[in-house]
Amino acid sequence: MKKIVLTGGGTLGHVTPHLALIPHLKEAGYEIHYVGTENGMEAPKMKAVEGVTYHAVKSGKLRRYFSWQNFTDPFRVVAGAFQSAHLMGKIKPDVVFSKGGFVAVPVVFGAWLRKIPVLCHESDLTPGLANKLCKPFAKRFATTFPECAEALGKKAEMTGTPLRPELFRGSREKGLALAGFDGSKPVLLMMGGSSGAQSVNACLRKTLDELTGTFDILHVCGKGNLEPSLDGKKGYKQVEFLDAELPDALACTDLVMSRAGANALCEFQALGRPMLLIPYPKGASRGDQILNAKSLQKRGLCHVLLQENMTKESMVQAVMETWEDREKLTEALKNAPPADGTKRVLELIEEIQK
């Protein structure tokens, strides 16, 4: 039986592509192992997946800001690399698939020490620090954006992102029932990523009186971000997060307002949903979401509202302009290269073993 090691962690964006690949890997007869951290958000998610053996290794976080942990974490990365090399010797996988995040660095290095071929995937428009460090030790790179494939050079190929098949099996009726909407108005879905988007949440709530005249609004606001005073407001439904119900919610959605995390963008693009993107601002991140959003905007696939320009008035205007442009956006999304990279990533996993 062939064996594969999957790795990646730090955010759900580093985990969901694995969940898309696992059913296909099982079907192909692979024994599946996952290497992550002890306490990262990947741990409970992957431990719950039947047929996957979870292994925890030490890992340090790769920070771009000053922290005393910057002096101790390199030692954790080194310890994790040797732990990973030991694990690779024990598991003896045929191949490693890495989704990035700081836990991937020691795992990829450990695989390289054992001469095990590694395929890395980068979701964002520019390679993250973890994937930059992994580049010398990976055999191939798969990317979501053409700009990223170009930046990574000959090893890289734009494939899109592996997407869960259940995303395409949602029911509009179930989505409307979940939100308590009757389907008489178009549905605007607001999503802010796994931890929500406080500033966008607050601004959207200020616009409700204007926007609910045109839309029913399903607001996925993130854990701990519900606003009790808005419970029962007509045309507005707030939930902390959606998991199994997400395909149904997307099936009833006519317009998406979202942050610009790469995996979410691929899902919206594959489903052909018109998008208004409000990327995470550069001061609070490395600026990858701004680049992601601008790449899609350049290709005519979305509208963008930068957070520094976001007010109650500008949000209402941007939503209405995106809605007016919906037919053009939907057509451009339909004609864009496939966003679902599941098939090609699976092919690359096989190819690098030859």
N, C-alpha and C positions, 0 to 999 in steps of 0.2 A: 504493500500500500504506500502511495506517495504521501509525503508529509509537507505541510506548509506552516510557516510561522507568520502571523500577522502582528503588526505593531503600530502604535500611534496613540497619542493621548494629549490631554490638556483641555480640549473642548469637544463638544459633541460632533463638531465638523470633522474631527480626526477619527471618529468612530463610525458614523453612519455609512460611509462608503464600504466599510468592512461588512456591515450588516447586509448590504446589497449583494456582496460577493459570496457570502457564506453559503446560501442555498445552492448556488451553482458549483462551488468547490466541493460540497458534500455529494452532489450529483455526479461530479467527476471522480469521486472516490478518494478524495484527500482526507487524511487525518489532520485536524485543524488545531493548532496551538496559538494562543494569543499572549504576547508579552507586553505588560503594561506596568504602571506603578501600583504601589499598595493602596494608596488613598485617592488616586485621580478619579475623575468622573467616568473614565473608561472601565474601571474595575467592576462596579455593580452591573453596568450595562452588559459587559461581555461575560461575566460569571453567570448571568441569567440565560445565556444562549445555550441551548441543548447541543451537545456534540462538540463543544469547544472547551479545551483545557486551558485554564488561565494560569500564567506564571507572573509573579511580581519581581521586579528588579529595582535597584536603587537608581535614582536619576536626579540631577540638579536642574534647576530652571535656568534657561538662557535669557538673562535680563539685559535690556539696553539702558537701564538706569542704575544709579548707585544703590547698592545694598551690601550690608556686611556679609550676607549669604553668598555674594559673588566670590568671596575668598574661600568658602567651604564647599560650594557646589561643584567646582571642577573635580574635587576629590570624590564626590558622589558619582559623577559621570564616569570617572576612571574605574571606580569600584563596580559600577553598573556594567561597564564594558567587559570586565573580567567575569562578572556573574553571567552576562549574556553569552560570552564565549564558552563558558562551562555548560550553560543550558543548551547551546547549539551542539556541543559534543554529546550531550545526553539525549537530546531529541533527534539529532541527525536529520534535519529537514532537507528537502530537495530544493526549496526556494523560500525566500522571505519577501513579503509585500509590506512596505512601510508607508504609512499615511502622514508621517511627519509629527511634529510636536517634540518637546524636549526628551521624552522617553525613548524616541526612535534612535537617537544618536548612539548610545551605547549598544543598542541591539544591532544596528546596521554595522557598526565597527566590529562587534563580536562575530557577526556572520562572515564578514570579510576575512577576519583572522582564520576562520574555519573553511575559507574558500567556497562559501555558499552564495549562489547568485542572488542579488537583491534588485527588486523593482521598487522604486520610490514614486510616490504620487504627490504632486503639488497642486493645490486647488486655486491658489491666488495668482494674480497677474505677475507678481515678482516672487522669486523663491524666498521662503522664510529662512531664518537663521539656521534652524535645525537641518533643513534640506540642503542648504549651502555647505554645512559641515559634513553632510552625508555624501555629497556629490562624488568625491574621489573613490568612495567605497561601493558605490552602486553600479550595477551593470547597465541599467536603463532607467529613464525617467518618463513618466506619463504626466501630462499637464491638462488643466482645464482650459487655459487661455493660450492662444497662439503666441502672444508676446512672451510668455514664460518659456515656452519650448525654444523659442529663438534665443532667449537669454542663457538657457542651460546648454545650448550647443548640440553637438552630434548625438549625444546620448538620449536626447529628449524627443518626444513626439506628443502633439496635441491629441488627446483621446476623448476629452470630456470627463465627467465624474461618474463613477458607478452609482446608480440610483436604484432604490428599493422598488421592486416591481409592484408592490401594493399601492404605491403612490398613484398608479394609473388605473386603479380599480375602485376609486371612490364613488360614492353615490350622492348625487345632488340632493335627492330627497332626504337622505339621512343627515347630510350637512345642514340643510335648512331646519330640520327637526331639532338637531343639536343646539342650534343658535336660537330657536324659537321664532324664526322668520317665516313669512307665508309665501315668499317668492315673487311678490308684486313689485319689489324694487331690486335694482342691481345690488350685489353684495360686495362691500369693500372689506378686505381682510388686512389687518395690520399685524405684522409680526416683527419682533425686535431681537430675535436670536434667543439662545438658551437661557440667558439671564435677564432678558427684557431690555428695554431702552427707555430709561427714566425720562429724559428730556422729550423724546418723541411721544411717549405716553401722555405726559402732561400737556403738550401742545395739542395733541389729537383731542383730548377731553375738552379743551377750550373751544374746539371747532364743532362739537356735536350738534349744537342747535342749527348751524348752517348746513352741515353735511348730511344729517339725517333727513333733511327735506328731499334729497336725491337718492341716498343710499341707506341700506341696512348695514350696520358696521359690526363685524366680528373682530374683537380686539384680543389678541394673544399677548398679554402684558408682562409675562415673566413671574417667577415665584415671588410671592410676598408683595406684589404690586397692584393688587385689586383695590378699587376705590368703592367702598361700601355705599357711599351716598348716591352712586350711579346705578345701583342694582334696580332692575325693573324699568329703567329708562327706555321708552319706546324707540325701537330701531337701533338699539345698542346692546350687545352682549359681550361681557368681558370674561375671559378665562385665563388662568395662570399659564397653562401650557397645554398642548395637544400632543398626543402620542399615537395611539391606535386610531384615534378619530381624525387625524390630520388629513388622510386621503379624502374623507367625506367633506371636510371643511374646504379643501382645495377644489373639490368637484363643484361646490356651490358658489365659488368665488368668481366674480366678474372683473375685479380690479384688486391688485396687491399693492400695499404700501409696506415697505420693508427696509431694514438695514441691508447691507450689501455683502454679507458673508457668501463666499463662493458656492458652497454646497446648496444653500437655499436658492441662489440665483439659477443654478442648473436645474433645480426642481421646477421653479416657476417657468423657466425657458422651455423645458421639455413638455410642460403642460400647456404652453402657449398663452400664459396669463399676462395681460398688459401690466407693466410695473411702474410705480413711482418709488425710486430708491432714495433713502436718506442715509448715506454712508456714515459709519463711525468716524468722528473727526480725527485729524492727524495728531493733534496734541494728546489724545487719549490712546493712540495706537501707532503702529508703524506706517499707517496711511494706506494699507492694502485695500481696505474697502472703498476708498475714494478712487483708487486705480481700477478696481473691479467695475465699479459703477460707470466710470467714464469710458471704459472699453466697450461696455454694452451700449452706452449712449451713442458713441461714435459709430456703432454698427446699426443704429436706429432701432434698438431693441427695448429701450426704456426711456423714461424721463428721470431727471435727477434734481433733487432739492438738497443743497448743502446745508448742514446743520447750522453753520454760522449765519445763513440767510433765512432760517426758519422762524417764522412768527405765525400767529393765528391766521393772519390775512394771507401770508405767502403760502401756507399749507393748503388753505381752502382753494386758492388760485391754482396751485400746482396739481391738486387732485382733480379739479374740474378740467384743466387743460389736458391732463393725461387721459381722462375719460373721453373727452372730445376726440382725442387722437387714437382711440382704441382700435379702430379697424386697421389703420396703417401699422400700428405696433403689432397687432396679431398677425398680419400678413408677413411682416419682417421676421417675426419669431418662427413662423411656419417655414420660411425659406432659409433660415440660418443653419449652419452645420449642426449635426445632432449633439444635444447636450448630454445625453445618456452615454457614458463611456464604458458601461458594464462589459459589453462584448469584446471591445478592443483590449481592455485591461486584462481580461481572462486570456485572450490570445497571447499577450505579452508575457504573462506568467508562464505560459507553456514555452514560448520561444526562447526565453533566457536560460532555460534548462538544457538547451541543445548544444 
